[in-house]
Amino acid sequence: MRVAAAARAGSVVVFGSLNVDSTSYVDRFPLPGETLASTGFATALGGKGTNQAVAAHRSGAAVRLVARVGADASGDFALAELARHGLDVASIAAVPDAPTGVAQITVDASGENTIVITAGANAALTPELVVERHDDIAAADLVLTQGEVPAPTIERLAAACARFGTRFVLNLAPPIDVSRGALAECDPLVVNEHEARSVGIAPEGAGSADDWWGAAEAAVGRVARSVVVTLGAEGAVGAAPGVSVACAAPEVDAVDTTGAGDGFTGTLAAFLAGGAELDEAVVAAVAAGGLAVQRRGTTDSYASRDEILQAMEDDA
């Protein structure tokens, strides 16, 4: 497959959650009622929307993140971290009566994780905010959002993108109840296996990569305009009218899977916004995910566009 080294830098508007992650590293997960000592601890920028915005920026897109923080120390920390990553924070406002969102994460020795999220200021991402951002939506190549945003806001975004002819990408993570009309506008709908089943996308067989490939193809035009299903260590599959792809994940030593799916989705959005076809964007996103799991943390684990392109060439 060709590599999109010469693709233009597309513009991506992300309506997304912003959290501060508090991560404890442990040898194993605690049992109910059990107390364990951690082997390490880190505080970092997080939230699926923010993670995906940073990944899209690292992948070469011009990114505008529309998000909300609390008027607290965590919000100050988040804004400083975004500035360190080189993102414009002009579209991020502080909510005076809510805390900045937080994710409490535990990562075991194998790199697997558990996550508990408190929405906080993220609940202020209302449908009215979409109307305020119509000009940004109309000017963008692609709008990206996630299941951590309230469902009415997702539905208003889908309608606005349809009105302005802007590509709409939804990562339905976590799975929430979104209208079928909004799902039908997704190009693509990005889901993992559990999230796919929640919207009626399921393989006919035992759940192999080939089975999911067929399920993605069958969902095109029935559930969404195009579909991408992430399969963890098995890679990802995707389908759009006239295009389909199954991409195996590279064999790597994973140290932390936290945020790897967001790295995948942000990279996918950046390459699509830059003019890549769905099959090539999926290959780039799988390469980005493979690089991310080899580093600890979330946003600091995301690879640059040059690193992603090199990984694609190495795996070609």
N, C-alpha and C positions, 0 to 999 in steps of 0.2 A: 504494500500500500504506500502511496506517495506520502511525504511528510510536508505539513503546511508551514514550512519555514518562511515563506513569503506572504502568508496570509496577513491581511490588514489587522490593525488593532480595533476591534469592534467596541461599541459602547454598551455597558451593562448597568441597569438600575436594579439594585437589590432592595426589596422591602423585606427586612429580616430582623430576627431576634438578636439581641446583644446581651451576653452574659459575662460574668467573671467566673472562671473555672477554678475551683479548689480541688486539687487532685492529690490523693494519697496513693502511694505505691506500696503494695503488700505482696508477700509470697503467695498467699492464697486469699480468697474471699472469706470473710467471717461467716460463721454459722449464725442462725437467729439467736440473739441474746449473748453472743460471744464478743469479747473485746480483743482486738489484735493491735500490736505495735506496727506502725508503718516503717518501711525501709527508706522512704523519701516523701517529700511534699513539695508542691509547686502551686503558685497562683498565676493564672494566665488569662488572656483574652479568650472569649468563647462565645457560644450561641451559634446555632446553625447558620443563621443569616450572615453574621459577621465572619464566621469561618469561611463561608462560601465566597463572600466579598473579597477577603484577603487572597484566597486561592485564585479567584478570577483575575485579580490585580497582578498577582505573581505570574499568572499565565499570559499576561500581555494585554488584558482588556483595560479600557478606561472605565472605571467603576465609580458609581455614586451609590452610597449606602444610606438608605432611609431607615433610621432606627431611633430608639428612645432609651435613655438611661435615667437613673435616679439622680437627685441633687445630693450626692453623697461621695465619699472617698472612692468607692468602687467605680462610680461613673467617671470621676477624674482619671482614675487609673486606666479605664477602658479608652478614653479619648486620647490619652498620652500614648498608649500602645498602638492605636490606629494611626496616629501621626508618625510613630516610629516605622510602621510598615509602609508609609507613604500614601495613605488614603486620605481623601478630603473628608473632613468631619462636619462640613457646613450643613448637611442635611440631618444631623443628629441633635436632638433637643433633649433637655433635662425635664423630667416630670417631677414637680415639687413634692407630691404626696405619695410617692411610691419608691421602693428601693430599686437599685439596679438589679436586673435579673442575675440569678446565680445557678451554677451547676455544681453539684457535689459529686465528684468522680472518684471511683476506686479502680485501680489498674493492678491486675495480678501478674505473676512472674511470666506467664505466657503471652502477655500483651492484651488479654481480654479485659473488658471494662464493664462496670455498672455505673449508671448515671441517674441522679435525682435532680429535677429542674424546678426552680421557683421562678415564675414568669416575671413578677414585679412590674417594672416600667414597660415591659414588652406588651402588656395588655393595652397600652395606649396607642398601639398601631391600629387605628380604627378605619372604617371605610371612608370617613370624611377626609382623612389624610390622603387617600388615593385621589380624591377630587382636587385637593390642593396641589398635587404633583402631576396633574395631567400634562403639563408642558414637558416635564422630564420623561414621562412615559412615551409621549408622541415622538420625542427626539431620539429615543434609545433604539439600538438594534435589537435588544432583548431585555425583558423584565424577568427577574428570578425571585421566587419566594418559596416558603417552606411551611410545613405543618405546625411549626411553633408560632405562626401568625394566626390570629383569629379567623375562623372560617368566613365570616361576612366580608372581611377585608380581602381574603383570597378571591372570593367571588366577584367583588368589585374590581379588583385588579384584572381578572380574566375578561370582564366586560369592557374595561377601558382599553386593554390591549387589542381586543377585537375591533373596537371603534376606531383606533388609530393605526391598525395594521402592524402592530409591534409584536414580535415573537414572544410568547408567554411560556415560561418553563416553571413547573411546580415540582418541588421535591416533597412528596407527601410523607414527611417524616417529622414527628410521629404521625401515624394515620389518624386523621380526624374526618368528621362528616362534612364533605364538601359536595356541592350540588353537581349533578351529572353535566349540567350545562357548562360549569367551570372546568370540569375535567376534560370535556370535549374540546376546549380551546388549547389544551396543553400540547406543546410542541418542542420538547417531549414532556411527558409525565415520567418522573424519575422515582423509582421505588425499589426497595429490597424485596425479598421473597414474601415476608410477612405482610408488608404494605401492599404488595401486588394483590395478594389474596383478598385483602380488605376491600378492594374495588372490583373484584370479579375477574382478575387476571390469574389464571392458575394453569399449570402444565397438565397435560393428559397422562403423562407417565409418572415415574417415581420422583422426578424433580432434578434430573440431570441438566447440565448446561444446554444440551440439545433440546430437552423438553421445554425449558424456559425460553429458548430461542423461538420455538414454535408458538408458545403462549404469547410472546411479545408481538409476533407477526399477526396472530389472530386478533389481538386487541387494537390494532391500528384501524382507526375509523369507527370502531365499536365503542371503545372507552376514551381514547384520546387521538389526536392527530398523529402523534408518534409516541413511542414507549421505549424506555430504557430500564432494564432490571439489573440491579447490582447483585452479585452472587458471592461476595466476600472473597475468600481465597481462590474461588473458581473463576473470578473475573467479572464480566458483564456481557449482557446481550442487548441489542437494540433493534428497533424496526421502525421504518417510516414508509410511505408509499414509494415503492420501487427500490428501496434500500433496506438491507438488513445486515447485521454483524453479530458475530460471537467472538469475543476476545478473551483469551485465557490470561489470568494474572501471572506476572513473573514470579519465579520461585525466589523468595527472599527470607531473611531471618527477621521476623516481626518483633519489635520491642514495645510498641504501643500503637494500638489500633484506634485510639481516641481521635475523632475528627477526620479519619481517613475517608469516610464516605462524603464528608463535606468538601474535602480536597478534590475528590472525584467530581462532584457536582459543579463546584466552582470552575474547575478546569474545563469540563464539558461545556458550560455556558460561555466561557471565554472563547473557545475555539468555534462554537456555533456562531457567536456574535461576529467573529472575524471572517466568516464565510465558509468554514469547513462544512463538509457534508456530515451527516449523523455518524456514518461508519468511522470516519477519520476522527471525529471528536470523541467517540467512545474509546478508540485506541489510545488517544492522548490522555483521557481521563483515567484509564486503567494504569497507564504508565505513571501518572501522577500519584495515584493511590499506592502503587508499589513503592514509590520513593518515600511517601509520607510515613508508612508504617515502620520504616527503618530508623526513625528518629522519634524521640520523646516529645510529647506535647501536641498542641493543636496547630495554631497558626505558624509557629516557628518551625514546624515540620514540613511545611509546604515547599515544593521545589519551584525554581524559577522556570520560565519558559524555555530557556536554553537547556536546562537540565532535562526537562520533559522531552524536548525534541531529540536530545542525544539518546535518551532511553528508548524512544520510539525507533530510532535508527539501529540501536543495539539489538532490539528484539525483532527487527524486521526479517 
